[in-house]
């Protein structure tokens, strides 16, 4: 009885097994066209982004302005530059108030960064410089990168400019 059950089980397995077990007739190897027919016989062109940068995207992050909580946030993504400056207000009307100056115009070409912030309370900033490797040994160290260049604080109400040559350390980067 057991023998008959085994034979029946083997027969069922053979009947319902995948077709891959049985030899198939092979055709001659040939190349087949794949993809979009509208691109046939045309080269595929990869266009470079608006700008080319030699600064790595991992240099994105916070760069300390000196006082706690005051920083420049740099974001490099797909060859584009964006960010903001965050600091405490120091005039009579905004003393101690956190202020955020978002980049209005920004560009990156090769190793050069350039940005101008939006105006807030008659004040805006401009920067021209680059990002270089700093003294930090790992990305989790302060100062792994340095934002170096000329930072200018413009005051439209007082019609003044405060120009500083800066070398700002990057904050710790985790991940």
C-alpha positions as CSV (number, residue, x, y, z in Angstrom):
1,X,0.0,0.0,0.0
2,X,2.8,2.4,0.9
3,X,4.5,1.5,-2.3
4,X,1.4,2.5,-4.4
5,X,1.0,5.8,-2.5
6,X,4.6,6.7,-3.2
7,X,4.3,5.8,-6.9
8,X,1.1,7.9,-7.1
9,X,2.8,10.8,-5.4
10,X,5.8,10.6,-7.8
11,X,3.4,10.6,-10.8
12,X,1.6,13.6,-9.5
13,X,4.9,15.5,-9.0
14,X,6.0,14.6,-12.5
15,X,2.7,15.7,-14.0
16,X,2.7,19.1,-12.2
17,X,6.4,19.9,-12.2
18,X,7.7,23.0,-14.1
19,X,8.4,22.7,-17.7
20,X,12.0,23.7,-17.1
21,X,12.8,20.0,-16.4
22,X,12.0,19.0,-19.9
23,X,14.4,19.8,-22.8
24,X,13.2,22.5,-25.2
25,X,14.0,23.3,-28.7
26,X,16.6,26.1,-28.9
27,X,16.6,28.9,-31.4
28,X,19.7,30.6,-32.9
29,X,21.0,33.4,-30.7
30,X,20.1,36.8,-32.0
31,X,20.1,40.5,-30.9
32,X,16.8,41.9,-30.0
33,X,15.9,45.6,-30.0
34,X,14.8,47.0,-26.6
35,X,13.7,50.3,-25.3
36,X,12.0,53.3,-26.9
37,X,11.8,53.0,-30.7
38,X,12.0,56.8,-31.0
39,X,15.7,56.7,-29.8
40,X,16.8,54.2,-32.4
41,X,20.1,55.1,-34.0
42,X,20.4,58.3,-31.9
43,X,23.0,58.7,-29.2
44,X,21.8,59.3,-25.7
45,X,23.0,62.6,-24.4
46,X,23.5,63.2,-20.7
47,X,23.2,66.9,-20.0
48,X,25.3,68.5,-17.3
49,X,23.5,70.4,-14.6
50,X,23.2,74.2,-14.5
51,X,26.5,74.5,-12.7
52,X,29.5,72.3,-12.1
53,X,31.0,72.1,-8.7
54,X,34.1,70.5,-7.3
55,X,32.9,70.8,-3.7
56,X,31.4,67.5,-2.5
57,X,27.8,67.4,-1.4
58,X,28.9,66.0,1.9
59,X,30.3,69.5,2.7
60,X,26.7,70.5,3.2
61,X,25.9,71.4,6.8
62,X,26.1,74.1,9.5
63,X,29.1,76.4,9.7
64,X,29.4,78.2,13.1
65,X,29.4,82.1,13.1
66,X,30.9,82.4,16.6
67,X,28.0,82.9,19.0
68,X,26.0,79.9,20.1
69,X,23.0,79.3,17.8
70,X,24.4,81.6,15.1
71,X,25.3,79.7,11.9
72,X,25.4,79.5,8.1
73,X,23.5,76.5,6.7
74,X,25.0,75.4,3.4
75,X,23.2,72.8,1.2
76,X,24.9,71.5,-1.9
77,X,22.6,69.2,-3.9
78,X,22.7,68.3,-7.6
79,X,25.2,71.1,-8.3
80,X,23.0,73.7,-6.8
81,X,23.6,75.9,-3.7
82,X,20.9,76.9,-1.1
83,X,20.8,77.7,2.5
84,X,20.4,80.5,5.1
85,X,22.1,82.5,7.9
86,X,20.6,82.2,11.3
87,X,21.6,84.7,14.1
88,X,20.2,86.7,17.0
89,X,18.9,90.2,16.3
90,X,21.0,93.0,17.8
91,X,19.0,96.2,17.0
92,X,16.5,97.8,19.3
93,X,13.5,96.3,17.5
94,X,14.8,92.7,17.3
95,X,17.3,92.4,20.1
96,X,17.6,88.7,21.1
97,X,15.1,87.6,18.5
98,X,16.2,84.6,16.2
99,X,16.5,85.9,12.6
100,X,16.8,83.7,9.5
101,X,18.2,85.2,6.3
102,X,17.4,82.8,3.5
103,X,19.6,82.8,0.4
104,X,18.0,84.9,-2.4
105,X,20.7,84.4,-5.0
106,X,23.2,81.6,-4.9
107,X,25.7,80.0,-7.2
108,X,28.5,77.5,-7.2
109,X,31.1,77.2,-9.9
110,X,34.1,74.9,-9.5
111,X,35.3,75.6,-6.0
112,X,33.7,79.0,-5.6
113,X,30.5,79.7,-3.7
114,X,28.6,82.9,-3.9
115,X,25.3,83.9,-2.2
116,X,23.3,86.9,-1.2
117,X,20.5,86.6,1.4
118,X,17.1,88.2,1.4
119,X,16.7,91.5,3.3
120,X,15.3,91.4,6.8
121,X,14.9,94.5,8.9
122,X,17.0,96.4,6.3
123,X,19.9,93.9,6.8
124,X,21.2,91.3,4.3
125,X,24.4,89.3,3.8
126,X,26.6,88.4,0.9
127,X,29.4,85.9,0.7
128,X,32.1,84.9,-1.7
129,X,34.5,82.1,-1.0
130,X,34.9,78.3,-0.9
131,X,34.8,75.2,1.3
132,X,38.0,73.5,2.1
133,X,39.1,70.6,4.3
134,X,39.7,71.7,7.9
135,X,41.6,70.3,10.9
136,X,38.9,67.8,11.9
137,X,40.0,64.2,11.5
138,X,36.5,62.7,10.9
139,X,33.1,64.1,9.8
140,X,31.9,63.8,13.4
141,X,34.6,66.4,14.5
142,X,33.9,70.1,14.5
143,X,35.9,71.7,11.7
144,X,36.1,68.8,9.3
145,X,35.3,71.4,6.6
146,X,35.9,75.2,6.7
147,X,33.8,77.8,4.9
148,X,36.4,80.5,4.0
149,X,35.9,83.8,2.2
150,X,34.5,87.3,2.5
151,X,31.2,87.7,4.5
152,X,29.6,91.1,4.2
153,X,26.8,92.4,6.4
154,X,24.8,95.1,4.6
155,X,22.7,97.6,6.5
156,X,20.3,99.5,4.2
157,X,19.0,101.8,7.0
158,X,22.4,103.0,8.1
159,X,23.9,102.6,4.6
160,X,26.9,100.6,5.9
161,X,28.8,97.5,5.1
162,X,30.7,95.4,7.6
163,X,33.2,93.2,5.7
164,X,34.9,90.2,7.4
165,X,37.3,87.6,6.1
166,X,36.0,84.4,7.7
167,X,37.1,80.8,8.2
168,X,34.1,79.1,9.7
169,X,34.2,75.6,11.1
170,X,31.6,73.0,10.1
171,X,29.5,71.5,12.9
172,X,29.5,67.8,13.6
173,X,28.0,65.7,10.9
174,X,26.5,62.4,11.9
175,X,25.6,59.5,9.6
